């Protein structure tokens, strides 16, 4: 009985040490903020959505009379 208790304590301490020494998730680097990549990149990946958007009033203004990039 004492051996079981001792083994249980040992495993509890050992597992606690592993969680401290090797965390499950490593910290990830922060991503840079999103930037505008242009109409052609959008059109290449989303042709159906691009065609539908380009027929709307907002799409026409945005695509043919942009105020900035």
N, C-alpha and C positions, 0 to 999 in steps of 0.2 A: 504494500500500500504506500509506504513512504517513497518507494522507487517511482511509482506512478505520479505522485505529487511532484517529486523532484523533476521528472521528465516533463511534466506539464508546465512547471515554472520555467524550465530551461527553454522549451519551445516558445513560450509566450515572450520571454526576453529576447530570444533569437529572432523571432518574427518582428518584434518591435524594432530591433536594430536594423533589420533588412529594410523596413519601411523608411527609416531615417536615412540610411546609407544610399539606397537606390529608390528614389521616388518613382511611382508608376508613370507619371507624365512628366516629360522634360519641358522646360520652358521653351516656347517657340519665339522666334524672332518676330518683332512687330512688322507688319506689312506696311509698305508705303501707301499713302492715300491714293485712291483711284484717280486717274487722270483721263482726259478725253483722248480717244485714239483715232477718231475720224469716222466719216460715213462709210468708207470703203471696208473697213474692218467689220463694222456692224453688218453691212450688206453681205459680206462673205460668209458669215456664220448664220445669219438670220434672213435669208432672201425673201421668204414669204411675208414676214413681219415688216421688212423694209419696204416691199412693194405696197403693202396695205397702208403703211404710215405715209408713204410719199404721195398718196392720193388725197390725204386729208388736208384741210386748210393749214393746220399747224405744221404738218410735214412739209408742205410747199414753202411756207415762210421759213422754216428752219433750214431746209435743204438748199433753197435757191437765194435766200437773202439773209445769210447768217450775220449776226452782230459781232461775233468773235469766234474763236476756235471752238 
